[in-house]
Structures are given as structure tokens and as C-alpha cells.
Amino acid sequence: MTHLTLSEWRADHDLSLGDFAAQLGLGGVNPGRTLQRYERGERPCPLDLAIRIEALTGGAVRVASFDSARRAYLDGLGAASPEEAGA
């Protein structure tokens, strides 16, 4: 099985951030933006949410993809660790 990023999987399934955030039960002022922050690695994705995403995508999006997105985001900031990035 090919593993996808969440954005790739959403595009393949024609789901917006808001639509998928609603399926996940995310709340708050702008759940789609919250999901986008996790997707891009701007914020660490809570493990329980990453596990739900892996289950809802049938394993196409793996929990590890969120760690990879977070590392790529931090690398783009030039930070060696989340603490240096202020995360």
C-alpha cells in the first residue's frame, strides 16, 4: 500500500479541510484551519487524532506522516528541535 500525506488523501477523495475536520469531530472557531496546522506540521498532531485519521483513511495516511510533516516544518524554520522553534 502506498502511504499518502493527509493533503494528498483529501485531494484524492475530494474533501476540503473543513469537511474532513467535521468528520473527525474537530471543534473550535475554525476546525479546518486547525486540521491544516496539523497537516502542514505547524502544530504537533495529537496522537489520538493521528490514530483516528489513520483509521478513517484505511491506513493510507499513517501516524508517522504527521511526525514527518512536523520535522519538515521545523527544518524549514531552521530549528533543531521543537523547543528551539517555540513549539
VEXFI-349407 format. One record per atom (N, C-alpha, C, O): x, y, z; atom name; chain; residue in one letter. Coordinates in Angstrom, 1 decimal, padded with zeros to 4 digits. Layout:
REM residues N
r east = X | north = Y | up = Z | atome = CA | chaine = A | residu = a
...
END
This chain:
REM residues 87
r east = 000.8 | north = -001.2 | up = 000.0 | atome = N | chaine = A | residu = m
r east = 000.0 | north = 000.0 | up = 000.0 | atome = CA | chaine = A | residu = m
r east = 000.9 | north = 001.2 | up = 000.0 | atome = C | chaine = A | residu = m
r east = 001.9 | north = 001.3 | up = 000.7 | atome = O | chaine = A | residu = m
r east = 000.5 | north = 002.2 | up = -000.8 | atome = N | chaine = A | residu = t
r east = 001.2 | north = 003.5 | up = -000.9 | atome = CA | chaine = A | residu = t
r east = 000.7 | north = 004.3 | up = 000.2 | atome = C | chaine = A | residu = t
r east = -000.5 | north = 004.5 | up = 000.4 | atome = O | chaine = A | residu = t
r east = 001.6 | north = 004.9 | up = 001.0 | atome = N | chaine = A | residu = h
r east = 001.2 | north = 005.8 | up = 002.1 | atome = CA | chaine = A | residu = h
r east = 001.2 | north = 007.3 | up = 001.5 | atome = C | chaine = A | residu = h
r east = 002.1 | north = 007.7 | up = 000.8 | atome = O | chaine = A | residu = h
r east = 000.1 | north = 008.0 | up = 001.9 | atome = N | chaine = A | residu = l
r east = -000.1 | north = 009.4 | up = 001.4 | atome = CA | chaine = A | residu = l
r east = 000.0 | north = 010.3 | up = 002.6 | atome = C | chaine = A | residu = l
r east = -000.1 | north = 010.0 | up = 003.8 | atome = O | chaine = A | residu = l
r east = 000.2 | north = 011.6 | up = 002.2 | atome = N | chaine = A | residu = t
r east = 000.1 | north = 012.6 | up = 003.2 | atome = CA | chaine = A | residu = t
r east = -001.4 | north = 012.9 | up = 003.4 | atome = C | chaine = A | residu = t
r east = -002.2 | north = 012.5 | up = 002.5 | atome = O | chaine = A | residu = t
r east = -001.8 | north = 013.6 | up = 004.4 | atome = N | chaine = A | residu = l
r east = -003.2 | north = 013.8 | up = 004.6 | atome = CA | chaine = A | residu = l
r east = -003.8 | north = 014.7 | up = 003.4 | atome = C | chaine = A | residu = l
r east = -004.9 | north = 014.5 | up = 003.0 | atome = O | chaine = A | residu = l
r east = -003.0 | north = 015.7 | up = 003.0 | atome = N | chaine = A | residu = s
r east = -003.4 | north = 016.6 | up = 001.9 | atome = CA | chaine = A | residu = s
r east = -003.6 | north = 015.8 | up = 000.6 | atome = C | chaine = A | residu = s
r east = -004.6 | north = 016.0 | up = -000.1 | atome = O | chaine = A | residu = s
r east = -002.7 | north = 014.8 | up = 000.4 | atome = N | chaine = A | residu = e
r east = -002.9 | north = 014.0 | up = -000.8 | atome = CA | chaine = A | residu = e
r east = -004.1 | north = 013.1 | up = -000.7 | atome = C | chaine = A | residu = e
r east = -004.9 | north = 013.0 | up = -001.7 | atome = O | chaine = A | residu = e
r east = -004.3 | north = 012.6 | up = 000.4 | atome = N | chaine = A | residu = w
r east = -005.5 | north = 011.7 | up = 000.6 | atome = CA | chaine = A | residu = w
r east = -006.8 | north = 012.5 | up = 000.5 | atome = C | chaine = A | residu = w
r east = -007.7 | north = 012.1 | up = -000.2 | atome = O | chaine = A | residu = w
r east = -006.8 | north = 013.7 | up = 001.1 | atome = N | chaine = A | residu = r
r east = -008.0 | north = 014.5 | up = 000.9 | atome = CA | chaine = A | residu = r
r east = -008.3 | north = 014.9 | up = -000.5 | atome = C | chaine = A | residu = r
r east = -009.4 | north = 014.9 | up = -000.9 | atome = O | chaine = A | residu = r
r east = -007.2 | north = 015.3 | up = -001.2 | atome = N | chaine = A | residu = a
r east = -007.4 | north = 015.6 | up = -002.7 | atome = CA | chaine = A | residu = a
r east = -007.9 | north = 014.4 | up = -003.5 | atome = C | chaine = A | residu = a
r east = -008.8 | north = 014.6 | up = -004.3 | atome = O | chaine = A | residu = a
r east = -007.4 | north = 013.2 | up = -003.2 | atome = N | chaine = A | residu = d
r east = -007.9 | north = 012.0 | up = -003.9 | atome = CA | chaine = A | residu = d
r east = -009.4 | north = 011.8 | up = -003.6 | atome = C | chaine = A | residu = d
r east = -010.1 | north = 011.2 | up = -004.4 | atome = O | chaine = A | residu = d
r east = -009.8 | north = 012.2 | up = -002.4 | atome = N | chaine = A | residu = h
r east = -011.2 | north = 011.9 | up = -002.0 | atome = CA | chaine = A | residu = h
r east = -012.1 | north = 013.2 | up = -002.1 | atome = C | chaine = A | residu = h
r east = -013.2 | north = 013.2 | up = -001.6 | atome = O | chaine = A | residu = h
r east = -011.6 | north = 014.2 | up = -002.7 | atome = N | chaine = A | residu = d
r east = -012.3 | north = 015.5 | up = -002.9 | atome = CA | chaine = A | residu = d
r east = -012.9 | north = 016.0 | up = -001.6 | atome = C | chaine = A | residu = d
r east = -014.1 | north = 016.4 | up = -001.6 | atome = O | chaine = A | residu = d
r east = -012.1 | north = 016.0 | up = -000.5 | atome = N | chaine = A | residu = l
r east = -012.6 | north = 016.5 | up = 000.8 | atome = CA | chaine = A | residu = l
r east = -011.8 | north = 017.8 | up = 001.1 | atome = C | chaine = A | residu = l
r east = -010.6 | north = 017.9 | up = 001.0 | atome = O | chaine = A | residu = l
r east = -012.6 | north = 018.8 | up = 001.5 | atome = N | chaine = A | residu = s
r east = -011.9 | north = 020.0 | up = 002.0 | atome = CA | chaine = A | residu = s
r east = -011.4 | north = 019.8 | up = 003.4 | atome = C | chaine = A | residu = s
r east = -011.8 | north = 018.9 | up = 004.1 | atome = O | chaine = A | residu = s
r east = -010.6 | north = 020.8 | up = 003.9 | atome = N | chaine = A | residu = l
r east = -010.2 | north = 020.7 | up = 005.3 | atome = CA | chaine = A | residu = l
r east = -011.4 | north = 020.8 | up = 006.2 | atome = C | chaine = A | residu = l
r east = -011.4 | north = 020.0 | up = 007.2 | atome = O | chaine = A | residu = l
r east = -012.3 | north = 021.6 | up = 005.9 | atome = N | chaine = A | residu = g
r east = -013.5 | north = 021.8 | up = 006.8 | atome = CA | chaine = A | residu = g
r east = -014.3 | north = 020.5 | up = 006.8 | atome = C | chaine = A | residu = g
r east = -014.8 | north = 020.1 | up = 007.9 | atome = O | chaine = A | residu = g
r east = -014.5 | north = 019.9 | up = 005.7 | atome = N | chaine = A | residu = d
r east = -015.3 | north = 018.6 | up = 005.6 | atome = CA | chaine = A | residu = d
r east = -014.7 | north = 017.5 | up = 006.4 | atome = C | chaine = A | residu = d
r east = -015.3 | north = 016.8 | up = 007.2 | atome = O | chaine = A | residu = d
r east = -013.4 | north = 017.4 | up = 006.2 | atome = N | chaine = A | residu = f
r east = -012.7 | north = 016.3 | up = 007.0 | atome = CA | chaine = A | residu = f
r east = -012.6 | north = 016.6 | up = 008.4 | atome = C | chaine = A | residu = f
r east = -012.7 | north = 015.7 | up = 009.3 | atome = O | chaine = A | residu = f
r east = -012.4 | north = 017.9 | up = 008.8 | atome = N | chaine = A | residu = a
r east = -012.3 | north = 018.3 | up = 010.2 | atome = CA | chaine = A | residu = a
r east = -013.7 | north = 017.9 | up = 010.9 | atome = C | chaine = A | residu = a
r east = -013.7 | north = 017.5 | up = 012.0 | atome = O | chaine = A | residu = a
r east = -014.8 | north = 018.2 | up = 010.1 | atome = N | chaine = A | residu = a
r east = -016.1 | north = 017.8 | up = 010.7 | atome = CA | chaine = A | residu = a
r east = -016.2 | north = 016.3 | up = 010.9 | atome = C | chaine = A | residu = a
r east = -016.8 | north = 015.9 | up = 011.9 | atome = O | chaine = A | residu = a
r east = -015.7 | north = 015.5 | up = 009.9 | atome = N | chaine = A | residu = q
r east = -015.8 | north = 014.1 | up = 010.1 | atome = CA | chaine = A | residu = q
r east = -015.0 | north = 013.6 | up = 011.3 | atome = C | chaine = A | residu = q
r east = -015.4 | north = 012.6 | up = 012.0 | atome = O | chaine = A | residu = q
r east = -013.9 | north = 014.3 | up = 011.6 | atome = N | chaine = A | residu = l
r east = -013.1 | north = 014.0 | up = 012.8 | atome = CA | chaine = A | residu = l
r east = -013.7 | north = 014.5 | up = 014.1 | atome = C | chaine = A | residu = l
r east = -013.2 | north = 014.1 | up = 015.1 | atome = O | chaine = A | residu = l
r east = -014.7 | north = 015.4 | up = 014.0 | atome = N | chaine = A | residu = g
r east = -015.3 | north = 016.0 | up = 015.2 | atome = CA | chaine = A | residu = g
r east = -014.5 | north = 017.1 | up = 015.8 | atome = C | chaine = A | residu = g
r east = -014.6 | north = 017.4 | up = 017.0 | atome = O | chaine = A | residu = g
r east = -013.6 | north = 017.7 | up = 015.0 | atome = N | chaine = A | residu = l
r east = -012.8 | north = 018.8 | up = 015.5 | atome = CA | chaine = A | residu = l
r east = -013.7 | north = 020.0 | up = 015.7 | atome = C | chaine = A | residu = l
r east = -014.6 | north = 020.3 | up = 014.9 | atome = O | chaine = A | residu = l
r east = -013.5 | north = 020.7 | up = 016.8 | atome = N | chaine = A | residu = g
r east = -014.3 | north = 021.9 | up = 017.1 | atome = CA | chaine = A | residu = g
r east = -013.5 | north = 023.2 | up = 017.1 | atome = C | chaine = A | residu = g
r east = -012.4 | north = 023.2 | up = 016.5 | atome = O | chaine = A | residu = g
r east = -014.0 | north = 024.2 | up = 017.7 | atome = N | chaine = A | residu = g
r east = -013.4 | north = 025.5 | up = 017.7 | atome = CA | chaine = A | residu = g
r east = -013.9 | north = 026.4 | up = 016.7 | atome = C | chaine = A | residu = g
r east = -014.8 | north = 026.1 | up = 016.0 | atome = O | chaine = A | residu = g
r east = -013.2 | north = 027.6 | up = 016.6 | atome = N | chaine = A | residu = v
r east = -013.6 | north = 028.6 | up = 015.7 | atome = CA | chaine = A | residu = v
r east = -013.5 | north = 028.2 | up = 014.3 | atome = C | chaine = A | residu = v
r east = -014.4 | north = 028.5 | up = 013.5 | atome = O | chaine = A | residu = v
r east = -012.3 | north = 027.6 | up = 013.9 | atome = N | chaine = A | residu = n
r east = -012.1 | north = 027.2 | up = 012.5 | atome = CA | chaine = A | residu = n
r east = -011.4 | north = 025.9 | up = 012.5 | atome = C | chaine = A | residu = n
r east = -010.2 | north = 025.8 | up = 012.4 | atome = O | chaine = A | residu = n
r east = -012.2 | north = 024.8 | up = 012.6 | atome = N | chaine = A | residu = p
r east = -011.7 | north = 023.5 | up = 012.7 | atome = CA | chaine = A | residu = p
r east = -010.8 | north = 023.1 | up = 011.4 | atome = C | chaine = A | residu = p
r east = -009.8 | north = 022.4 | up = 011.5 | atome = O | chaine = A | residu = p
r east = -011.2 | north = 023.6 | up = 010.3 | atome = N | chaine = A | residu = g
r east = -010.4 | north = 023.3 | up = 009.0 | atome = CA | chaine = A | residu = g
r east = -009.0 | north = 023.9 | up = 009.2 | atome = C | chaine = A | residu = g
r east = -008.0 | north = 023.2 | up = 008.7 | atome = O | chaine = A | residu = g
r east = -008.9 | north = 025.1 | up = 009.7 | atome = N | chaine = A | residu = r
r east = -007.5 | north = 025.7 | up = 009.9 | atome = CA | chaine = A | residu = r
r east = -006.7 | north = 024.9 | up = 010.9 | atome = C | chaine = A | residu = r
r east = -005.5 | north = 024.7 | up = 010.8 | atome = O | chaine = A | residu = r
r east = -007.4 | north = 024.4 | up = 012.0 | atome = N | chaine = A | residu = t
r east = -006.7 | north = 023.6 | up = 013.0 | atome = CA | chaine = A | residu = t
r east = -006.1 | north = 022.3 | up = 012.3 | atome = C | chaine = A | residu = t
r east = -005.0 | north = 022.0 | up = 012.5 | atome = O | chaine = A | residu = t
r east = -007.0 | north = 021.7 | up = 011.5 | atome = N | chaine = A | residu = l
r east = -006.5 | north = 020.5 | up = 010.8 | atome = CA | chaine = A | residu = l
r east = -005.4 | north = 020.8 | up = 009.8 | atome = C | chaine = A | residu = l
r east = -004.4 | north = 020.0 | up = 009.7 | atome = O | chaine = A | residu = l
r east = -005.4 | north = 022.0 | up = 009.2 | atome = N | chaine = A | residu = q
r east = -004.4 | north = 022.4 | up = 008.3 | atome = CA | chaine = A | residu = q
r east = -003.1 | north = 022.5 | up = 009.0 | atome = C | chaine = A | residu = q
r east = -002.0 | north = 022.2 | up = 008.5 | atome = O | chaine = A | residu = q
r east = -003.1 | north = 023.1 | up = 010.2 | atome = N | chaine = A | residu = r
r east = -001.9 | north = 023.2 | up = 011.0 | atome = CA | chaine = A | residu = r
r east = -001.3 | north = 021.9 | up = 011.3 | atome = C | chaine = A | residu = r
r east = 000.0 | north = 021.8 | up = 011.3 | atome = O | chaine = A | residu = r
r east = -002.1 | north = 020.9 | up = 011.6 | atome = N | chaine = A | residu = y
r east = -001.6 | north = 019.5 | up = 011.8 | atome = CA | chaine = A | residu = y
r east = -001.0 | north = 018.9 | up = 010.5 | atome = C | chaine = A | residu = y
r east = 000.1 | north = 018.3 | up = 010.5 | atome = O | chaine = A | residu = y
r east = -001.7 | north = 019.1 | up = 009.5 | atome = N | chaine = A | residu = e
r east = -001.4 | north = 018.6 | up = 008.2 | atome = CA | chaine = A | residu = e
r east = 000.0 | north = 019.1 | up = 007.7 | atome = C | chaine = A | residu = e
r east = 000.8 | north = 018.4 | up = 007.2 | atome = O | chaine = A | residu = e
r east = 000.2 | north = 020.4 | up = 007.9 | atome = N | chaine = A | residu = r
r east = 001.5 | north = 021.1 | up = 007.5 | atome = CA | chaine = A | residu = r
r east = 002.6 | north = 020.9 | up = 008.5 | atome = C | chaine = A | residu = r
r east = 003.7 | north = 021.2 | up = 008.1 | atome = O | chaine = A | residu = r
r east = 002.3 | north = 020.4 | up = 009.7 | atome = N | chaine = A | residu = g
r east = 003.3 | north = 020.3 | up = 010.7 | atome = CA | chaine = A | residu = g
r east = 003.5 | north = 021.6 | up = 011.5 | atome = C | chaine = A | residu = g
r east = 004.5 | north = 021.6 | up = 012.2 | atome = O | chaine = A | residu = g
r east = 002.7 | north = 022.5 | up = 011.3 | atome = N | chaine = A | residu = e
r east = 002.8 | north = 023.8 | up = 012.1 | atome = CA | chaine = A | residu = e
r east = 002.6 | north = 023.6 | up = 013.5 | atome = C | chaine = A | residu = e
r east = 003.1 | north = 024.3 | up = 014.4 | atome = O | chaine = A | residu = e
r east = 001.7 | north = 022.6 | up = 013.8 | atome = N | chaine = A | residu = r
r east = 001.5 | north = 022.2 | up = 015.2 | atome = CA | chaine = A | residu = r
r east = 001.6 | north = 020.7 | up = 015.3 | atome = C | chaine = A | residu = r
r east = 001.2 | north = 020.0 | up = 014.3 | atome = O | chaine = A | residu = r
r east = 002.0 | north = 020.2 | up = 016.4 | atome = N | chaine = A | residu = p
r east = 002.1 | north = 018.7 | up = 016.6 | atome = CA | chaine = A | residu = p
r east = 000.7 | north = 018.1 | up = 016.6 | atome = C | chaine = A | residu = p
r east = -000.2 | north = 018.7 | up = 017.3 | atome = O | chaine = A | residu = p
r east = 000.4 | north = 017.1 | up = 015.9 | atome = N | chaine = A | residu = c
r east = -000.9 | north = 016.5 | up = 015.8 | atome = CA | chaine = A | residu = c
r east = -001.0 | north = 015.6 | up = 017.1 | atome = C | chaine = A | residu = c
r east = -000.1 | north = 014.7 | up = 017.3 | atome = O | chaine = A | residu = c
r east = -002.1 | north = 015.7 | up = 017.8 | atome = N | chaine = A | residu = p
r east = -002.3 | north = 014.8 | up = 019.0 | atome = CA | chaine = A | residu = p
r east = -002.3 | north = 013.4 | up = 018.5 | atome = C | chaine = A | residu = p
r east = -002.9 | north = 013.1 | up = 017.5 | atome = O | chaine = A | residu = p
r east = -001.7 | north = 012.5 | up = 019.3 | atome = N | chaine = A | residu = l
r east = -001.6 | north = 011.1 | up = 018.9 | atome = CA | chaine = A | residu = l
r east = -003.0 | north = 010.5 | up = 018.7 | atome = C | chaine = A | residu = l
r east = -003.2 | north = 009.7 | up = 017.7 | atome = O | chaine = A | residu = l
r east = -003.9 | north = 010.8 | up = 019.6 | atome = N | chaine = A | residu = d
r east = -005.3 | north = 010.2 | up = 019.4 | atome = CA | chaine = A | residu = d
r east = -005.9 | north = 010.6 | up = 018.1 | atome = C | chaine = A | residu = d
r east = -006.6 | north = 009.8 | up = 017.5 | atome = O | chaine = A | residu = d
r east = -005.7 | north = 011.8 | up = 017.7 | atome = N | chaine = A | residu = l
r east = -006.3 | north = 012.3 | up = 016.4 | atome = CA | chaine = A | residu = l
r east = -005.6 | north = 011.7 | up = 015.2 | atome = C | chaine = A | residu = l
r east = -006.2 | north = 011.3 | up = 014.3 | atome = O | chaine = A | residu = l
r east = -004.2 | north = 011.6 | up = 015.3 | atome = N | chaine = A | residu = a
r east = -003.5 | north = 010.9 | up = 014.2 | atome = CA | chaine = A | residu = a
r east = -003.9 | north = 009.4 | up = 014.1 | atome = C | chaine = A | residu = a
r east = -004.0 | north = 008.9 | up = 012.9 | atome = O | chaine = A | residu = a
r east = -004.2 | north = 008.8 | up = 015.2 | atome = N | chaine = A | residu = i
r east = -004.7 | north = 007.4 | up = 015.1 | atome = CA | chaine = A | residu = i
r east = -006.1 | north = 007.3 | up = 014.5 | atome = C | chaine = A | residu = i
r east = -006.4 | north = 006.4 | up = 013.7 | atome = O | chaine = A | residu = i
r east = -007.0 | north = 008.3 | up = 014.8 | atome = N | chaine = A | residu = r
r east = -008.3 | north = 008.3 | up = 014.2 | atome = CA | chaine = A | residu = r
r east = -008.2 | north = 008.6 | up = 012.7 | atome = C | chaine = A | residu = r
r east = -008.9 | north = 008.0 | up = 011.9 | atome = O | chaine = A | residu = r
r east = -007.3 | north = 009.5 | up = 012.3 | atome = N | chaine = A | residu = i
r east = -007.1 | north = 009.8 | up = 010.9 | atome = CA | chaine = A | residu = i
r east = -006.6 | north = 008.6 | up = 010.1 | atome = C | chaine = A | residu = i
r east = -007.1 | north = 008.2 | up = 009.0 | atome = O | chaine = A | residu = i
r east = -005.6 | north = 007.8 | up = 010.7 | atome = N | chaine = A | residu = e
r east = -005.1 | north = 006.6 | up = 010.1 | atome = CA | chaine = A | residu = e
r east = -006.3 | north = 005.6 | up = 009.9 | atome = C | chaine = A | residu = e
r east = -006.4 | north = 005.0 | up = 008.9 | atome = O | chaine = A | residu = e
r east = -007.1 | north = 005.5 | up = 010.9 | atome = N | chaine = A | residu = a
r east = -008.3 | north = 004.6 | up = 010.8 | atome = CA | chaine = A | residu = a
r east = -009.3 | north = 005.0 | up = 009.8 | atome = C | chaine = A | residu = a
r east = -009.7 | north = 004.2 | up = 009.0 | atome = O | chaine = A | residu = a
r east = -009.6 | north = 006.3 | up = 009.7 | atome = N | chaine = A | residu = l
r east = -010.6 | north = 006.8 | up = 008.8 | atome = CA | chaine = A | residu = l
r east = -010.1 | north = 006.8 | up = 007.3 | atome = C | chaine = A | residu = l
r east = -010.9 | north = 006.7 | up = 006.4 | atome = O | chaine = A | residu = l
r east = -008.8 | north = 006.8 | up = 007.1 | atome = N | chaine = A | residu = t
r east = -008.2 | north = 006.7 | up = 005.8 | atome = CA | chaine = A | residu = t
r east = -007.9 | north = 005.3 | up = 005.4 | atome = C | chaine = A | residu = t
r east = -007.3 | north = 005.1 | up = 004.4 | atome = O | chaine = A | residu = t
r east = -008.2 | north = 004.3 | up = 006.2 | atome = N | chaine = A | residu = g
r east = -007.9 | north = 002.9 | up = 005.9 | atome = CA | chaine = A | residu = g
r east = -006.5 | north = 002.6 | up = 005.9 | atome = C | chaine = A | residu = g
r east = -006.0 | north = 001.7 | up = 005.2 | atome = O | chaine = A | residu = g
r east = -005.7 | north = 003.4 | up = 006.7 | atome = N | chaine = A | residu = g
r east = -004.2 | north = 003.2 | up = 006.7 | atome = CA | chaine = A | residu = g
r east = -003.4 | north = 003.9 | up = 005.7 | atome = C | chaine = A | residu = g
r east = -002.2 | north = 003.8 | up = 005.6 | atome = O | chaine = A | residu = g
r east = -004.1 | north = 004.6 | up = 004.8 | atome = N | chaine = A | residu = a
r east = -003.4 | north = 005.3 | up = 003.7 | atome = CA | chaine = A | residu = a
r east = -002.6 | north = 006.4 | up = 004.2 | atome = C | chaine = A | residu = a
r east = -001.5 | north = 006.7 | up = 003.7 | atome = O | chaine = A | residu = a
r east = -003.1 | north = 007.1 | up = 005.3 | atome = N | chaine = A | residu = v
r east = -002.3 | north = 008.1 | up = 005.9 | atome = CA | chaine = A | residu = v
r east = -001.9 | north = 007.6 | up = 007.3 | atome = C | chaine = A | residu = v
r east = -002.7 | north = 007.2 | up = 008.1 | atome = O | chaine = A | residu = v
r east = -000.6 | north = 007.5 | up = 007.4 | atome = N | chaine = A | residu = r
r east = 000.0 | north = 006.8 | up = 008.6 | atome = CA | chaine = A | residu = r
r east = 000.2 | north = 007.9 | up = 009.7 | atome = C | chaine = A | residu = r
r east = 000.5 | north = 009.0 | up = 009.4 | atome = O | chaine = A | residu = r
r east = 000.2 | north = 007.4 | up = 011.0 | atome = N | chaine = A | residu = v
r east = 000.5 | north = 008.3 | up = 012.1 | atome = CA | chaine = A | residu = v
r east = 001.9 | north = 009.0 | up = 011.9 | atome = C | chaine = A | residu = v
r east = 002.0 | north = 010.1 | up = 012.2 | atome = O | chaine = A | residu = v
r east = 002.8 | north = 008.2 | up = 011.4 | atome = N | chaine = A | residu = a
r east = 004.2 | north = 008.7 | up = 011.2 | atome = CA | chaine = A | residu = a
r east = 004.2 | north = 009.9 | up = 010.2 | atome = C | chaine = A | residu = a
r east = 005.2 | north = 010.7 | up = 010.2 | atome = O | chaine = A | residu = a
r east = 003.2 | north = 010.0 | up = 009.3 | atome = N | chaine = A | residu = s
r east = 003.3 | north = 011.1 | up = 008.4 | atome = CA | chaine = A | residu = s
r east = 003.2 | north = 012.5 | up = 009.1 | atome = C | chaine = A | residu = s
r east = 003.7 | north = 013.5 | up = 008.6 | atome = O | chaine = A | residu = s
r east = 002.5 | north = 012.5 | up = 010.2 | atome = N | chaine = A | residu = f
r east = 002.4 | north = 013.8 | up = 011.0 | atome = CA | chaine = A | residu = f
r east = 003.8 | north = 014.1 | up = 011.6 | atome = C | chaine = A | residu = f
r east = 004.1 | north = 015.3 | up = 011.7 | atome = O | chaine = A | residu = f
r east = 004.5 | north = 013.1 | up = 012.0 | atome = N | chaine = A | residu = d
r east = 005.8 | north = 013.4 | up = 012.6 | atome = CA | chaine = A | residu = d
r east = 006.8 | north = 013.9 | up = 011.4 | atome = C | chaine = A | residu = d
r east = 007.6 | north = 014.8 | up = 011.6 | atome = O | chaine = A | residu = d
r east = 006.6 | north = 013.3 | up = 010.3 | atome = N | chaine = A | residu = s
r east = 007.4 | north = 013.7 | up = 009.1 | atome = CA | chaine = A | residu = s
r east = 007.1 | north = 015.2 | up = 008.7 | atome = C | chaine = A | residu = s
r east = 008.0 | north = 016.0 | up = 008.4 | atome = O | chaine = A | residu = s
r east = 005.8 | north = 015.5 | up = 008.7 | atome = N | chaine = A | residu = a
r east = 005.4 | north = 016.9 | up = 008.4 | atome = CA | chaine = A | residu = a
r east = 005.9 | north = 017.9 | up = 009.4 | atome = C | chaine = A | residu = a
r east = 006.4 | north = 018.9 | up = 009.1 | atome = O | chaine = A | residu = a
r east = 005.9 | north = 017.5 | up = 010.7 | atome = N | chaine = A | residu = r
r east = 006.4 | north = 018.3 | up = 011.7 | atome = CA | chaine = A | residu = r
r east = 007.9 | north = 018.6 | up = 011.6 | atome = C | chaine = A | residu = r
r east = 008.4 | north = 019.7 | up = 011.8 | atome = O | chaine = A | residu = r
r east = 008.6 | north = 017.5 | up = 011.3 | atome = N | chaine = A | residu = r
r east = 010.1 | north = 017.6 | up = 011.1 | atome = CA | chaine = A | residu = r
r east = 010.4 | north = 018.5 | up = 010.0 | atome = C | chaine = A | residu = r
r east = 011.3 | north = 019.4 | up = 010.0 | atome = O | chaine = A | residu = r
r east = 009.7 | north = 018.4 | up = 008.9 | atome = N | chaine = A | residu = a
r east = 009.9 | north = 019.2 | up = 007.7 | atome = CA | chaine = A | residu = a
r east = 009.6 | north = 020.7 | up = 008.0 | atome = C | chaine = A | residu = a
r east = 010.3 | north = 021.5 | up = 007.5 | atome = O | chaine = A | residu = a
r east = 008.5 | north = 020.9 | up = 008.7 | atome = N | chaine = A | residu = y
r east = 008.2 | north = 022.3 | up = 009.1 | atome = CA | chaine = A | residu = y
r east = 009.3 | north = 022.9 | up = 010.0 | atome = C | chaine = A | residu = y
r east = 009.7 | north = 024.0 | up = 009.7 | atome = O | chaine = A | residu = y
r east = 009.8 | north = 022.1 | up = 010.9 | atome = N | chaine = A | residu = l
r east = 010.8 | north = 022.7 | up = 011.8 | atome = CA | chaine = A | residu = l
r east = 012.1 | north = 022.9 | up = 011.1 | atome = C | chaine = A | residu = l
r east = 012.8 | north = 023.8 | up = 011.3 | atome = O | chaine = A | residu = l
r east = 012.4 | north = 022.0 | up = 010.1 | atome = N | chaine = A | residu = d
r east = 013.6 | north = 022.1 | up = 009.3 | atome = CA | chaine = A | residu = d
r east = 013.5 | north = 023.4 | up = 008.5 | atome = C | chaine = A | residu = d
r east = 014.5 | north = 024.1 | up = 008.3 | atome = O | chaine = A | residu = d
r east = 012.3 | north = 023.7 | up = 008.0 | atome = N | chaine = A | residu = g
r east = 012.1 | north = 025.0 | up = 007.3 | atome = CA | chaine = A | residu = g
r east = 012.3 | north = 026.2 | up = 008.1 | atome = C | chaine = A | residu = g
r east = 012.7 | north = 027.3 | up = 007.6 | atome = O | chaine = A | residu = g
r east = 012.1 | north = 026.1 | up = 009.4 | atome = N | chaine = A | residu = l
r east = 012.4 | north = 027.2 | up = 010.3 | atome = CA | chaine = A | residu = l
r east = 013.8 | north = 027.3 | up = 010.7 | atome = C | chaine = A | residu = l
r east = 014.3 | north = 028.3 | up = 011.3 | atome = O | chaine = A | residu = l
r east = 014.6 | north = 026.2 | up = 010.4 | atome = N | chaine = A | residu = g
r east = 016.0 | north = 026.2 | up = 010.8 | atome = CA | chaine = A | residu = g
r east = 016.1 | north = 025.8 | up = 012.3 | atome = C | chaine = A | residu = g
r east = 017.2 | north = 026.0 | up = 012.8 | atome = O | chaine = A | residu = g
r east = 015.1 | north = 025.2 | up = 012.9 | atome = N | chaine = A | residu = a
r east = 015.2 | north = 024.8 | up = 014.3 | atome = CA | chaine = A | residu = a
r east = 015.6 | north = 023.3 | up = 014.4 | atome = C | chaine = A | residu = a
r east = 015.2 | north = 022.5 | up = 013.6 | atome = O | chaine = A | residu = a
r east = 016.5 | north = 023.1 | up = 015.3 | atome = N | chaine = A | residu = a
r east = 016.9 | north = 021.7 | up = 015.5 | atome = CA | chaine = A | residu = a
r east = 016.0 | north = 020.9 | up = 016.4 | atome = C | chaine = A | residu = a
r east = 016.0 | north = 019.7 | up = 016.4 | atome = O | chaine = A | residu = a
r east = 015.1 | north = 021.6 | up = 017.1 | atome = N | chaine = A | residu = s
r east = 014.2 | north = 020.9 | up = 018.0 | atome = CA | chaine = A | residu = s
r east = 012.9 | north = 021.7 | up = 018.1 | atome = C | chaine = A | residu = s
r east = 012.9 | north = 022.9 | up = 017.9 | atome = O | chaine = A | residu = s
r east = 011.8 | north = 021.1 | up = 018.6 | atome = N | chaine = A | residu = p
r east = 010.6 | north = 021.9 | up = 018.8 | atome = CA | chaine = A | residu = p
r east = 010.8 | north = 023.0 | up = 019.8 | atome = C | chaine = A | residu = p
r east = 010.1 | north = 024.0 | up = 019.7 | atome = O | chaine = A | residu = p
r east = 011.6 | north = 022.8 | up = 020.8 | atome = N | chaine = A | residu = e
r east = 011.8 | north = 023.8 | up = 021.8 | atome = CA | chaine = A | residu = e
r east = 012.5 | north = 025.0 | up = 021.2 | atome = C | chaine = A | residu = e
r east = 012.1 | north = 026.1 | up = 021.6 | atome = O | chaine = A | residu = e
r east = 013.4 | north = 024.8 | up = 020.3 | atome = N | chaine = A | residu = e
r east = 014.0 | north = 026.0 | up = 019.6 | atome = CA | chaine = A | residu = e
r east = 013.0 | north = 026.7 | up = 018.8 | atome = C | chaine = A | residu = e
r east = 013.2 | north = 028.0 | up = 018.6 | atome = O | chaine = A | residu = e
r east = 012.0 | north = 026.0 | up = 018.3 | atome = N | chaine = A | residu = a
r east = 011.0 | north = 026.7 | up = 017.4 | atome = CA | chaine = A | residu = a
r east = 010.0 | north = 027.3 | up = 018.2 | atome = C | chaine = A | residu = a
r east = 009.1 | north = 028.0 | up = 017.7 | atome = O | chaine = A | residu = a
r east = 010.0 | north = 027.1 | up = 019.5 | atome = N | chaine = A | residu = g
r east = 009.0 | north = 027.7 | up = 020.4 | atome = CA | chaine = A | residu = g
r east = 007.7 | north = 026.9 | up = 020.3 | atome = C | chaine = A | residu = g
r east = 006.6 | north = 027.5 | up = 020.6 | atome = O | chaine = A | residu = g
r east = 007.8 | north = 025.7 | up = 019.9 | atome = N | chaine = A | residu = a
r east = 006.6 | north = 024.8 | up = 019.8 | atome = CA | chaine = A | residu = a
r east = 006.3 | north = 024.1 | up = 021.1 | atome = C | chaine = A | residu = a
r east = 005.3 | north = 023.4 | up = 021.2 | atome = O | chaine = A | residu = a
END
